[in-house]
């Protein structure tokens, strides 16, 4: 099951579990669409993998399997711009 992180690792923007703007890589690093498009060139700065739209977990499933509340941010050079 995917860990639905609550924020963009680059700009710390909130990304609720139902956000269509969340992007993830195969390691579940999480970024917002704006950072992916304008700063990261579609590639994860951690692993170099492709960043794709994060699936939305259905509301009924969120009750049983909630999104993570742990915020993750990392100092990437591309995010400092």
MARGUDO-876815 format. One record per atom (N, C-alpha, C): atom name; x, y, z. Coordinates in nm, 2 decimals, decimal comma. Example, Ala and Ser with C-alpha at 12.3 -4.5 7.8 and 13.67 -1.06 7.14 Angstrom:
! residues 2
[node "N" [1,32 -0,57 0,78]];
[node "CA" [1,23 -0,45 0,78]];
[node "C" [1,32 -0,33 0,78]];
[node "N" [1,28 -0,22 0,71]];
[node "CA" [1,37 -0,11 0,71]];
[node "C" [1,29 0,00 0,79]];
! end
This chain:
! residues 81
[node "N" [0,08 -0,12 0,00]];
[node "CA" [0,00 0,00 0,00]];
[node "C" [0,09 0,12 0,00]];
[node "N" [0,05 0,22 -0,08]];
[node "CA" [0,13 0,35 -0,09]];
[node "C" [0,12 0,43 0,04]];
[node "N" [0,23 0,49 0,08]];
[node "CA" [0,23 0,58 0,18]];
[node "C" [0,19 0,72 0,12]];
[node "N" [0,08 0,77 0,16]];
[node "CA" [0,03 0,90 0,10]];
[node "C" [0,09 1,01 0,19]];
[node "N" [0,20 1,06 0,15]];
[node "CA" [0,27 1,17 0,23]];
[node "C" [0,18 1,30 0,21]];
[node "N" [0,18 1,38 0,32]];
[node "CA" [0,09 1,50 0,32]];
[node "C" [0,15 1,62 0,25]];
[node "N" [0,27 1,62 0,20]];
[node "CA" [0,33 1,74 0,15]];
[node "C" [0,43 1,72 0,04]];
[node "N" [0,46 1,83 -0,03]];
[node "CA" [0,57 1,82 -0,13]];
[node "C" [0,70 1,83 -0,06]];
[node "N" [0,79 1,74 -0,10]];
[node "CA" [0,92 1,73 -0,04]];
[node "C" [1,01 1,85 -0,08]];
[node "N" [0,97 1,92 -0,18]];
[node "CA" [1,05 2,03 -0,23]];
[node "C" [1,00 2,16 -0,17]];
[node "N" [0,87 2,20 -0,19]];
[node "CA" [0,82 2,33 -0,14]];
[node "C" [0,74 2,32 -0,02]];
[node "N" [0,71 2,20 0,03]];
[node "CA" [0,63 2,18 0,15]];
[node "C" [0,48 2,21 0,14]];
[node "N" [0,44 2,22 0,01]];
[node "CA" [0,30 2,25 -0,02]];
[node "C" [0,21 2,13 0,04]];
[node "N" [0,10 2,16 0,09]];
[node "CA" [0,01 2,05 0,14]];
[node "C" [-0,04 1,97 0,02]];
[node "N" [-0,04 1,84 0,03]];
[node "CA" [-0,09 1,75 -0,07]];
[node "C" [-0,19 1,65 0,00]];
[node "N" [-0,31 1,68 0,01]];
[node "CA" [-0,41 1,59 0,08]];
[node "C" [-0,42 1,46 0,00]];
[node "N" [-0,47 1,36 0,06]];
[node "CA" [-0,48 1,23 0,00]];
[node "C" [-0,56 1,23 -0,13]];
[node "N" [-0,65 1,32 -0,15]];
[node "CA" [-0,73 1,32 -0,27]];
[node "C" [-0,68 1,43 -0,37]];
[node "N" [-0,56 1,48 -0,35]];
[node "CA" [-0,50 1,58 -0,44]];
[node "C" [-0,46 1,52 -0,58]];
[node "N" [-0,51 1,58 -0,68]];
[node "CA" [-0,47 1,54 -0,82]];
[node "C" [-0,33 1,60 -0,85]];
[node "N" [-0,28 1,69 -0,77]];
[node "CA" [-0,15 1,75 -0,80]];
[node "C" [-0,03 1,68 -0,74]];
[node "N" [-0,05 1,57 -0,67]];
[node "CA" [0,06 1,49 -0,61]];
[node "C" [0,13 1,41 -0,71]];
[node "N" [0,26 1,40 -0,71]];
[node "CA" [0,34 1,32 -0,79]];
[node "C" [0,43 1,23 -0,71]];
[node "N" [0,46 1,11 -0,75]];
[node "CA" [0,54 1,02 -0,67]];
[node "C" [0,63 0,94 -0,77]];
[node "N" [0,74 0,89 -0,71]];
[node "CA" [0,83 0,80 -0,78]];
[node "C" [0,81 0,66 -0,73]];
[node "N" [0,88 0,56 -0,78]];
[node "CA" [0,87 0,42 -0,73]];
[node "C" [0,91 0,40 -0,59]];
[node "N" [0,98 0,50 -0,53]];
[node "CA" [1,02 0,49 -0,39]];
[node "C" [0,92 0,57 -0,30]];
[node "N" [0,82 0,63 -0,36]];
[node "CA" [0,71 0,70 -0,30]];
[node "C" [0,76 0,84 -0,25]];
[node "N" [0,87 0,89 -0,31]];
[node "CA" [0,91 1,03 -0,28]];
[node "C" [0,79 1,11 -0,34]];
[node "N" [0,75 1,22 -0,27]];
[node "CA" [0,63 1,29 -0,31]];
[node "C" [0,66 1,44 -0,34]];
[node "N" [0,61 1,49 -0,45]];
[node "CA" [0,63 1,62 -0,49]];
[node "C" [0,49 1,68 -0,55]];
[node "N" [0,48 1,81 -0,55]];
[node "CA" [0,36 1,87 -0,62]];
[node "C" [0,39 1,88 -0,77]];
[node "N" [0,28 1,89 -0,85]];
[node "CA" [0,30 1,90 -0,99]];
[node "C" [0,37 2,02 -1,03]];
[node "N" [0,36 2,14 -0,96]];
[node "CA" [0,43 2,26 -0,99]];
[node "C" [0,58 2,24 -0,98]];
[node "N" [0,63 2,18 -0,88]];
[node "CA" [0,77 2,16 -0,86]];
[node "C" [0,83 2,06 -0,96]];
[node "N" [0,75 1,95 -0,99]];
[node "CA" [0,79 1,85 -1,09]];
[node "C" [0,81 1,92 -1,23]];
[node "N" [0,71 2,00 -1,26]];
[node "CA" [0,71 2,06 -1,40]];
[node "C" [0,81 2,18 -1,40]];
[node "N" [0,82 2,26 -1,30]];
[node "CA" [0,91 2,38 -1,31]];
[node "C" [1,05 2,37 -1,26]];
[node "N" [1,07 2,27 -1,17]];
[node "CA" [1,20 2,26 -1,11]];
[node "C" [1,27 2,13 -1,13]];
[node "N" [1,20 2,02 -1,14]];
[node "CA" [1,26 1,89 -1,13]];
[node "C" [1,26 1,82 -1,27]];
[node "N" [1,20 1,88 -1,37]];
[node "CA" [1,20 1,82 -1,50]];
[node "C" [1,15 1,68 -1,51]];
[node "N" [1,05 1,65 -1,42]];
[node "CA" [0,98 1,52 -1,43]];
[node "C" [1,06 1,40 -1,36]];
[node "N" [1,18 1,43 -1,31]];
[node "CA" [1,26 1,33 -1,25]];
[node "C" [1,28 1,35 -1,10]];
[node "N" [1,27 1,24 -1,02]];
[node "CA" [1,29 1,25 -0,88]];
[node "C" [1,44 1,29 -0,85]];
[node "N" [1,46 1,39 -0,77]];
[node "CA" [1,60 1,43 -0,73]];
[node "C" [1,67 1,33 -0,64]];
[node "N" [1,59 1,24 -0,58]];
[node "CA" [1,65 1,14 -0,49]];
[node "C" [1,70 1,02 -0,56]];
[node "N" [1,62 0,96 -0,66]];
[node "CA" [1,66 0,84 -0,72]];
[node "C" [1,68 0,85 -0,87]];
[node "N" [1,63 0,96 -0,93]];
[node "CA" [1,64 0,98 -1,08]];
[node "C" [1,52 0,92 -1,15]];
[node "N" [1,43 0,86 -1,07]];
[node "CA" [1,31 0,79 -1,13]];
[node "C" [1,21 0,89 -1,18]];
[node "N" [1,12 0,83 -1,26]];
[node "CA" [1,01 0,91 -1,32]];
[node "C" [0,91 0,95 -1,21]];
[node "N" [0,86 1,07 -1,21]];
[node "CA" [0,76 1,11 -1,12]];
[node "C" [0,62 1,11 -1,19]];
[node "N" [0,53 1,04 -1,14]];
[node "CA" [0,39 1,02 -1,20]];
[node "C" [0,28 1,07 -1,11]];
[node "N" [0,16 1,08 -1,16]];
[node "CA" [0,05 1,12 -1,07]];
[node "C" [0,03 1,02 -0,97]];
[node "N" [0,01 1,06 -0,84]];
[node "CA" [-0,02 0,97 -0,73]];
[node "C" [-0,17 0,93 -0,74]];
[node "N" [-0,19 0,80 -0,73]];
[node "CA" [-0,33 0,76 -0,73]];
[node "C" [-0,41 0,81 -0,61]];
[node "N" [-0,54 0,84 -0,62]];
[node "CA" [-0,62 0,88 -0,51]];
[node "C" [-0,68 0,76 -0,44]];
[node "N" [-0,66 0,76 -0,31]];
[node "CA" [-0,72 0,65 -0,23]];
[node "C" [-0,87 0,68 -0,21]];
[node "N" [-0,96 0,59 -0,24]];
[node "CA" [-1,10 0,62 -0,22]];
[node "C" [-1,13 0,65 -0,07]];
[node "N" [-1,23 0,75 -0,05]];
[node "CA" [-1,26 0,80 0,08]];
[node "C" [-1,29 0,68 0,18]];
[node "N" [-1,37 0,58 0,13]];
[node "CA" [-1,40 0,47 0,22]];
[node "C" [-1,28 0,39 0,27]];
[node "N" [-1,18 0,38 0,18]];
[node "CA" [-1,05 0,31 0,22]];
[node "C" [-0,97 0,40 0,31]];
[node "N" [-0,98 0,53 0,30]];
[node "CA" [-0,90 0,62 0,38]];
[node "C" [-0,94 0,61 0,53]];
[node "N" [-1,06 0,58 0,56]];
[node "CA" [-1,10 0,56 0,70]];
[node "C" [-1,03 0,44 0,76]];
[node "N" [-1,01 0,33 0,68]];
[node "CA" [-0,94 0,22 0,73]];
[node "C" [-0,79 0,22 0,72]];
[node "N" [-0,75 0,29 0,61]];
[node "CA" [-0,60 0,30 0,58]];
[node "C" [-0,57 0,45 0,56]];
[node "N" [-0,55 0,52 0,66]];
[node "CA" [-0,53 0,67 0,65]];
[node "C" [-0,40 0,71 0,59]];
[node "N" [-0,40 0,83 0,53]];
[node "CA" [-0,28 0,88 0,48]];
[node "C" [-0,18 0,91 0,59]];
[node "N" [-0,05 0,92 0,55]];
[node "CA" [0,05 0,95 0,65]];
[node "C" [0,04 1,10 0,70]];
[node "N" [0,08 1,12 0,82]];
[node "CA" [0,08 1,26 0,87]];
[node "C" [0,23 1,31 0,88]];
[node "N" [0,32 1,22 0,85]];
[node "CA" [0,46 1,26 0,86]];
[node "C" [0,51 1,34 0,74]];
[node "N" [0,55 1,47 0,77]];
[node "CA" [0,59 1,56 0,66]];
[node "C" [0,74 1,53 0,63]];
[node "N" [0,77 1,52 0,50]];
[node "CA" [0,91 1,50 0,46]];
[node "C" [0,95 1,61 0,37]];
[node "N" [1,07 1,67 0,41]];
[node "CA" [1,13 1,77 0,32]];
[node "C" [1,28 1,75 0,31]];
[node "N" [1,34 1,77 0,20]];
[node "CA" [1,48 1,75 0,18]];
[node "C" [1,54 1,87 0,11]];
[node "N" [1,66 1,90 0,14]];
[node "CA" [1,72 2,02 0,07]];
[node "C" [1,78 1,98 -0,06]];
[node "N" [1,70 1,98 -0,17]];
[node "CA" [1,75 1,96 -0,30]];
[node "C" [1,79 2,09 -0,36]];
[node "N" [1,90 2,08 -0,44]];
[node "CA" [1,95 2,20 -0,51]];
[node "C" [1,84 2,27 -0,60]];
[node "N" [1,77 2,18 -0,67]];
[node "CA" [1,67 2,23 -0,76]];
[node "C" [1,56 2,30 -0,68]];
[node "N" [1,53 2,27 -0,56]];
[node "CA" [1,42 2,33 -0,48]];
[node "C" [1,47 2,47 -0,42]];
[node "N" [1,59 2,49 -0,42]];
[node "CA" [1,64 2,62 -0,36]];
[node "C" [1,61 2,74 -0,45]];
[node "N" [1,59 2,71 -0,58]];
[node "CA" [1,57 2,82 -0,68]];
[node "C" [1,44 2,89 -0,66]];
! end
